[in-house]
Amino acid sequence: MNIKETLENLNIKQTLGSLKESLGFEAQEIEEGIYIPAESALKVAAPKKTNYDNTKYDNPYQGKQKILMVCTEQQLMTMENGKKFKTGNHPVEMMVPILHFNKAGFDVDVFTPTGKPVAIEEWAMPTEDDQVQQIYQSFKDKLQNPNSLAEFVQDKMADSNDYVAIFIPGGHGAMLGLPEDKNLGELLRWGYDRDLYTLAICHGPSALLAANLDSDASSDTASNSDNEFIFNGYEIVAFPDVMDKQMPKMGYLPGDMPWYFGEKLEALGMTINNKLAVGHTHQDRKLISGDGPLAANDFGKLAAQELLKMFQ
C-alpha cells in the first residue's frame, strides 16, 4: 500500500469515526480514557423504567435466614484497545430481584471481596422507576459499607446457617475480580454442599468460574484440580458472548471485550441456552439464571417462589 492509499484509508476511518460519533454511536468519554455507553445505546439498553410487576406473595417467609449477595468492588474494565469502560453491577439486575426477595420475606446481606463499596453502573439507573429508586436508597448504606467476603469465608462460613441462597447480580462489573476470587470459589462450593440456591443474572454467571479455582491458589489462573467443577453439566441463560461482541458497534462498549465468559463456562461443561438477551430465565436444579435486565423481574419472581417452597 502506497502513501496515498494509506492516507485515503486513514481519512475514511476518521470520517466514519466522526459520523458514528455525530450519530451517537460512539461510547461517551467522561474522563480521559474512561467511557460509558453512547446516548443512543442508553436509550435502547437502559430505559428509565423497569418491568417490575409488584408481585404479592401470599405467605411470605417469616424466618431469619437471608440471601447473601456478592457484588463487585471494581469499576473499570480495560478493553482490548486500552480504553476503560466504567462499569460495575447493573442496578436493575440487582434491585428488581431484591424487590421480589423483600416482598417474599427475605432480607439481603451485601458482600464484596474485601468489603470495599459496591461498584454500580450509575448510568443504567432507571431514574423514573419509583420503586427501584426507593429500594436503592434503602440499600445505599449496605452498598457503601458491605461485608467482606474474605472475612466471612475465613472466620464465619463454616458454622453459618444464616443463608438460603447466594445471589450474583449482573453488569459487566461482575467479570471484574469475582471470577478469579478464591474466596468466592470457597463460598460457591460451600453453598453447593449445603444445598443452597445459587442465583446469577446477565454477566453474573461469569463469577461461577471462581468455583473452579483451587482454594490454595496463589495465581488467578489456578484451577480446582482436586474436584470436578460443581456446575459441570448445568444449563443456564446469560448475556451471550455473541451479543457482547456486537456491543462496540452500537456504542455500548468503547472497544472489544478483554475476554468472554460464556466460552470459558462452556469449556468447563456448562451449556448456555440462549442466543439473545431478551428476558429469558432458567432453572437447573438449584441454579437459577436470567439473561439480562429484561429478565430481572421474572428472575427475581422465580427465585422468590422457589425459595418460599423450601419453607412450605
C-alpha positions as CSV (number, residue, x, y, z in Angstrom):
1,M,0.0,0.0,0.0
2,N,1.5,3.4,-1.0
3,I,1.4,6.6,1.0
4,K,-1.7,8.0,-0.9
5,E,-3.7,4.8,-0.3
6,T,-2.7,4.8,3.4
7,L,-3.8,8.4,3.8
8,E,-7.1,7.8,2.0
9,N,-7.8,4.8,4.2
10,L,-6.9,6.8,7.3
11,N,-9.2,9.6,6.2
12,I,-12.1,7.1,5.6
13,K,-11.6,5.7,9.1
14,Q,-11.6,9.2,10.6
15,T,-14.7,10.2,8.6
16,L,-16.5,7.0,9.7
17,G,-15.5,7.6,13.3
18,S,-16.7,11.2,13.2
19,L,-20.0,10.1,11.6
20,K,-20.6,7.4,14.3
21,E,-19.9,10.0,17.0
22,S,-22.2,12.6,15.5
23,L,-25.0,9.9,15.2
24,G,-24.5,8.9,18.8
25,F,-22.9,5.5,18.1
26,E,-19.6,6.1,19.9
27,A,-19.2,5.5,23.6
28,Q,-19.0,8.7,25.6
29,E,-15.7,9.7,27.1
30,I,-16.5,11.1,30.6
31,E,-12.9,11.4,31.7
32,E,-9.6,10.9,29.9
33,G,-9.6,7.3,28.6
34,I,-12.8,6.4,30.6
35,Y,-16.1,5.7,28.8
36,I,-19.8,5.0,29.3
37,P,-22.3,3.9,26.7
38,A,-23.4,6.3,23.9
39,E,-26.6,8.2,24.5
40,S,-28.2,6.2,21.7
41,A,-27.2,2.9,23.3
42,L,-28.5,4.0,26.7
43,K,-31.9,4.9,25.1
44,V,-32.2,1.3,23.9
45,A,-30.5,-0.6,26.7
46,A,-31.1,1.4,29.8
47,P,-34.8,2.5,29.9
48,K,-35.9,4.9,32.7
49,K,-38.5,2.4,34.0
50,T,-38.2,-1.3,34.6
51,N,-40.7,-4.2,34.1
52,Y,-41.1,-4.8,37.8
53,D,-44.7,-6.1,38.3
54,N,-45.1,-5.7,42.0
55,T,-46.0,-9.3,42.6
56,K,-47.6,-10.0,46.0
57,Y,-46.6,-13.2,47.9
58,D,-49.5,-14.6,50.0
59,N,-47.3,-16.4,52.5
60,P,-44.0,-14.5,52.9
61,Y,-41.1,-16.1,54.8
62,Q,-41.1,-15.3,58.5
63,G,-37.8,-16.7,59.5
64,K,-34.3,-15.2,59.9
65,Q,-32.4,-16.8,57.0
66,K,-31.3,-14.4,54.3
67,I,-29.8,-14.1,50.8
68,L,-26.1,-13.5,50.5
69,M,-25.4,-11.1,47.6
70,V,-21.9,-11.0,46.2
71,C,-21.1,-7.8,44.3
72,T,-18.0,-6.3,42.5
73,E,-16.0,-3.6,44.1
74,Q,-14.1,-2.8,40.8
75,Q,-15.4,-0.1,38.5
76,L,-13.2,-0.1,35.3
77,M,-12.8,-2.7,32.7
78,T,-9.9,-2.3,30.3
79,M,-10.9,-3.2,26.8
80,E,-8.7,-4.8,24.2
81,N,-7.9,-1.3,22.7
82,G,-6.8,0.0,26.1
83,K,-9.9,2.2,26.7
84,K,-11.6,1.8,30.1
85,F,-15.3,1.1,30.4
86,K,-16.9,2.5,33.6
87,T,-19.0,-0.4,34.8
88,G,-20.0,-2.2,38.0
89,N,-23.1,-4.1,39.0
90,H,-26.3,-3.2,37.0
91,P,-28.8,-1.5,39.3
92,V,-31.8,-3.1,37.6
93,E,-30.4,-6.6,37.8
94,M,-29.7,-6.0,41.4
95,M,-32.6,-4.0,42.7
96,V,-35.6,-5.6,40.9
97,P,-34.8,-9.1,42.2
98,I,-34.3,-7.6,45.7
99,L,-37.7,-6.1,45.5
100,H,-39.1,-9.6,44.9
101,F,-36.9,-11.1,47.7
102,N,-38.0,-8.5,50.2
103,K,-41.7,-8.9,49.2
104,A,-41.3,-12.6,49.7
105,G,-39.8,-12.0,53.2
106,F,-36.1,-12.5,52.6
107,D,-33.6,-9.9,53.7
108,V,-30.3,-9.5,51.7
109,D,-26.8,-9.1,53.1
110,V,-24.3,-7.4,50.8
111,F,-20.7,-8.6,50.3
112,T,-17.8,-7.6,48.2
113,P,-14.4,-9.4,48.0
114,T,-12.7,-7.2,50.6
115,G,-15.5,-5.0,52.0
116,K,-14.9,-2.0,49.7
117,P,-18.1,-0.2,48.4
118,V,-20.1,-1.9,45.7
119,A,-19.4,-0.5,42.2
120,I,-22.6,0.5,40.5
121,E,-23.4,1.2,36.8
122,E,-25.0,4.6,37.8
123,W,-25.7,5.4,34.1
124,A,-28.0,2.4,33.9
125,M,-30.2,3.6,36.8
126,P,-33.9,3.6,36.0
127,T,-34.4,7.2,37.2
128,E,-38.2,7.2,36.7
129,D,-38.9,3.9,38.4
130,D,-40.1,5.0,41.9
131,Q,-40.0,1.5,43.5
132,V,-36.5,0.8,42.3
133,Q,-35.4,4.2,43.4
134,Q,-36.8,3.6,46.9
135,I,-35.2,0.2,47.4
136,Y,-31.9,1.6,46.1
137,Q,-32.0,4.4,48.6
138,S,-32.8,2.0,51.4
139,F,-29.8,-0.2,50.4
140,K,-27.3,2.7,50.0
141,D,-25.7,2.2,53.4
142,K,-25.3,-1.6,52.7
143,L,-23.8,-0.8,49.3
144,Q,-21.4,1.7,50.7
145,N,-20.4,-0.5,53.7
146,P,-20.7,-4.1,52.6
147,N,-19.4,-7.1,54.4
148,S,-16.0,-8.6,53.5
149,L,-16.3,-11.9,51.7
150,A,-12.8,-12.8,52.7
151,E,-13.5,-12.3,56.3
152,F,-16.8,-14.3,56.1
153,V,-15.1,-17.2,54.4
154,Q,-12.2,-17.3,56.8
155,D,-14.0,-16.7,60.1
156,K,-17.7,-17.5,59.8
157,M,-18.7,-19.5,56.8
158,A,-18.1,-23.0,58.2
159,D,-20.5,-22.6,61.0
160,S,-23.0,-20.3,59.3
161,N,-26.7,-21.2,58.9
162,D,-27.7,-17.7,58.0
163,Y,-28.4,-18.0,54.3
164,V,-30.7,-19.8,51.9
165,A,-29.1,-18.5,48.6
166,I,-26.1,-16.9,47.0
167,F,-27.1,-14.1,44.6
168,I,-24.7,-12.6,42.0
169,P,-26.2,-9.7,40.1
170,G,-25.0,-8.7,36.6
171,G,-23.4,-5.8,34.9
172,H,-20.1,-6.2,33.1
173,G,-18.5,-5.4,36.5
174,A,-19.3,-9.0,37.6
175,M,-16.4,-10.0,35.4
176,L,-14.0,-7.9,37.4
177,G,-12.4,-9.6,40.4
178,L,-15.1,-12.1,41.1
179,P,-14.2,-14.9,38.6
180,E,-10.7,-15.2,40.0
181,D,-11.6,-14.7,43.7
182,K,-10.7,-17.9,45.5
183,N,-12.9,-16.9,48.5
184,L,-15.9,-16.7,46.2
185,G,-14.9,-20.2,44.9
186,E,-15.0,-21.4,48.5
187,L,-18.4,-19.8,49.1
188,L,-19.9,-21.3,45.9
189,R,-18.7,-24.8,46.8
190,W,-19.9,-24.4,50.4
191,G,-23.3,-23.3,49.2
192,Y,-23.4,-26.2,46.8
193,D,-22.6,-28.7,49.5
194,R,-25.2,-27.0,51.8
195,D,-27.8,-27.3,49.1
196,L,-28.3,-23.5,48.9
197,Y,-29.7,-21.9,45.8
198,T,-27.3,-20.0,43.5
199,L,-28.8,-17.1,41.6
200,A,-27.0,-15.3,38.8
201,I,-28.2,-12.9,36.1
202,C,-26.7,-11.5,32.9
203,H,-22.9,-11.3,33.4
204,G,-23.3,-12.6,37.0
205,P,-22.7,-16.2,35.8
206,S,-19.1,-15.2,35.0
207,A,-18.5,-15.4,38.7
208,L,-19.3,-19.1,38.7
209,L,-15.8,-19.6,37.2
210,A,-14.5,-19.0,40.7
211,A,-15.8,-22.4,41.7
212,N,-13.1,-23.9,39.6
213,L,-10.3,-22.2,41.5
214,D,-8.0,-24.1,43.8
215,S,-8.7,-22.7,47.3
216,D,-5.0,-22.6,48.0
217,A,-4.2,-21.0,44.7
218,S,-1.8,-18.1,44.5
219,S,-2.4,-17.3,40.9
220,D,-5.5,-16.1,39.1
221,T,-5.4,-18.9,36.6
222,A,-5.0,-21.8,39.0
223,S,-7.7,-24.5,38.7
224,N,-9.5,-26.7,41.2
225,S,-7.8,-29.9,40.1
226,D,-8.9,-31.9,43.1
227,N,-12.7,-31.7,42.4
228,E,-14.9,-31.6,39.3
229,F,-16.4,-28.2,38.5
230,I,-19.6,-28.2,40.6
231,F,-21.6,-26.7,37.7
232,N,-20.4,-29.2,35.1
233,G,-23.4,-30.4,33.2
234,Y,-25.7,-27.5,34.2
235,E,-27.7,-25.4,31.8
236,I,-28.1,-21.6,32.2
237,V,-29.1,-18.5,30.4
238,A,-26.8,-15.5,30.5
239,F,-25.8,-12.5,28.5
240,P,-24.4,-14.2,25.4
241,D,-20.9,-13.7,24.1
242,V,-22.2,-13.1,20.6
243,M,-24.1,-10.0,21.8
244,D,-21.1,-8.7,23.8
245,K,-19.1,-8.9,20.5
246,Q,-21.6,-6.6,18.9
247,M,-21.8,-4.1,21.7
248,P,-18.9,-1.9,20.5
249,K,-20.7,-1.4,17.1
250,M,-23.7,0.2,18.8
251,G,-21.6,2.3,21.1
252,Y,-22.4,0.5,24.3
253,L,-18.8,-0.6,24.8
254,P,-15.7,1.5,23.9
255,G,-13.9,-1.5,22.4
256,D,-13.8,-5.2,22.2
257,M,-14.1,-7.2,25.5
258,P,-10.9,-8.4,27.1
259,W,-12.4,-11.9,27.4
260,Y,-15.7,-13.7,27.1
261,F,-17.1,-15.6,30.0
262,G,-19.6,-17.8,28.1
263,E,-16.8,-19.7,26.2
264,K,-15.0,-20.3,29.5
265,L,-18.1,-21.7,31.2
266,E,-18.8,-23.9,28.3
267,A,-15.3,-25.2,28.3
268,L,-15.9,-26.3,31.9
269,G,-19.0,-28.3,30.9
270,M,-21.9,-25.7,31.2
271,T,-24.4,-25.0,28.5
272,I,-25.7,-21.5,27.8
273,N,-29.1,-22.0,26.2
274,N,-29.9,-18.5,24.8
275,K,-28.5,-16.7,21.8
276,L,-30.1,-13.3,22.6
277,A,-30.8,-11.4,25.9
278,V,-34.5,-10.8,25.6
279,G,-35.8,-11.8,29.1
280,H,-35.1,-15.5,29.4
281,T,-34.9,-17.2,32.8
282,H,-33.9,-20.8,33.5
283,Q,-33.7,-23.2,36.5
284,D,-31.5,-26.2,36.6
285,R,-31.7,-27.9,40.0
286,K,-30.8,-25.1,42.5
287,L,-29.1,-22.8,40.0
288,I,-31.4,-20.1,38.7
289,S,-30.3,-17.7,36.0
290,G,-31.5,-14.8,33.9
291,D,-30.1,-13.4,30.6
292,G,-30.1,-9.6,31.3
293,P,-32.1,-6.6,32.6
294,L,-35.2,-7.6,30.7
295,A,-35.2,-10.8,32.8
296,A,-34.8,-9.1,36.1
297,N,-38.4,-9.2,37.1
298,D,-39.1,-12.8,36.1
299,F,-35.7,-13.9,37.5
300,G,-36.5,-12.3,40.9
301,K,-40.0,-13.8,40.9
302,L,-38.8,-17.3,40.0
303,A,-36.1,-17.2,42.7
304,A,-38.5,-15.9,45.4
305,Q,-41.1,-18.5,44.6
306,E,-38.5,-21.3,44.7
307,L,-37.1,-20.1,48.0
308,L,-40.6,-20.0,49.5
309,K,-41.2,-23.6,48.5
310,M,-38.4,-24.6,50.9
311,F,-40.5,-23.4,53.9
312,Q,-44.0,-24.6,52.9
